[in-house]
């Protein structure tokens, strides 16, 4: 029998003395914000051992060295640097290669019983591919979703097929994973992880938040995050220009404030970040952040009129605050959306129409009745219990689940 497999089977036998080793891998600030409640649940369980691997944007000065926020509460077992000083398709492919090489050494050193990942990032794809070859079972959070405007769509479904356990945010997404051939007994609808933070974090008061942000909220405020649409060539600058044209309608209004969070390390993300810096330098009542941190980001949602852009937070978290979302373009196309989400095309005229709808009497009256399709919280605890109690012996072998027609 292969020595690696022998070690894997030995590690998979649950032991209260040593604890099942659950390794969470994170590469971005937003992803960690969702994983943090789960990490806290695992870390506080005496029968489990938490391992953390930080990679990607977390280790980049350009993106705020966000691993330092993680280390305020948790021990990071391995830091894996993979980002190159570019955001071209070639550089991203090379980063994936680095991730796959370096993560294999980390697996050998840490010998986790199970690896936990979230979402659809390219660096996570590389980490999961290595885990599959190393015969380490993978638990995938937030599979089954659709984002037809980004290559994340293909990455997410690929991660699903390489994973053993699946934790979805809605029943529709659970059914989609089963449609991909995963056995129903290994697919769990636990709800959206972002809701846990809203329920559990001590969100900041407006006064304290204003001091921490060094920003004074106006009568109306927008929280703006726009990422490149990665399946479209050279559209980042064009689309973000259209958004900024629309925002100029409000920029000189003393009653309107704008808070930008910068784009991630996707292709052409740097173009958007440069445009944000230029816009903020020319307009009052505007401010930008490379990383706000989960507490400040969610606290800000309490005091804004809308989340604007194409971030998944506008679909998953914003409805819990009963605020509007202006969702621009195709990046989130296919995701389940609450009634508080206003879809629009990535051009100035349609974006302004969306703002008109946002401030309409009818739409504003509907917001208190918003129902968040991603649940009411408790996802982290439920997921931890499943990971804790699942038997890992023989789990790597899985049959394709055929849907009967």
Secondary structure as GFF3:
##gff-version 3
##sequence-region A 1 405
A	DSSP	alpha_helix	3	12	.	.	.	ID=ss1
A	DSSP	beta_strand	20	26	.	.	.	ID=ss2
A	DSSP	alpha_helix	29	43	.	.	.	ID=ss3
A	DSSP	beta_strand	48	55	.	.	.	ID=ss4
A	DSSP	three_ten_helix	56	59	.	.	.	ID=ss5
A	DSSP	three_ten_helix	61	63	.	.	.	ID=ss6
A	DSSP	alpha_helix	67	70	.	.	.	ID=ss7
A	DSSP	beta_strand	78	80	.	.	.	ID=ss8
A	DSSP	alpha_helix	89	110	.	.	.	ID=ss9
A	DSSP	beta_strand	114	118	.	.	.	ID=ss10
A	DSSP	alpha_helix	122	133	.	.	.	ID=ss11
A	DSSP	beta_strand	137	141	.	.	.	ID=ss12
A	DSSP	alpha_helix	152	162	.	.	.	ID=ss13
A	DSSP	beta_strand	165	168	.	.	.	ID=ss14
A	DSSP	alpha_helix	171	179	.	.	.	ID=ss15
A	DSSP	three_ten_helix	184	186	.	.	.	ID=ss16
A	DSSP	beta_strand	187	189	.	.	.	ID=ss17
A	DSSP	alpha_helix	194	200	.	.	.	ID=ss18
A	DSSP	alpha_helix	206	213	.	.	.	ID=ss19
A	DSSP	beta_strand	220	225	.	.	.	ID=ss20
A	DSSP	alpha_helix	236	251	.	.	.	ID=ss21
A	DSSP	beta_strand	256	261	.	.	.	ID=ss22
A	DSSP	alpha_helix	269	282	.	.	.	ID=ss23
A	DSSP	beta_strand	286	289	.	.	.	ID=ss24
A	DSSP	alpha_helix	294	301	.	.	.	ID=ss25
A	DSSP	beta_strand	306	309	.	.	.	ID=ss26
A	DSSP	alpha_helix	313	316	.	.	.	ID=ss27
A	DSSP	three_ten_helix	318	321	.	.	.	ID=ss28
A	DSSP	beta_strand	324	328	.	.	.	ID=ss29
A	DSSP	beta_strand	341	344	.	.	.	ID=ss30
A	DSSP	alpha_helix	348	358	.	.	.	ID=ss31
A	DSSP	alpha_helix	361	366	.	.	.	ID=ss32
A	DSSP	three_ten_helix	367	369	.	.	.	ID=ss33
A	DSSP	alpha_helix	379	389	.	.	.	ID=ss34
###
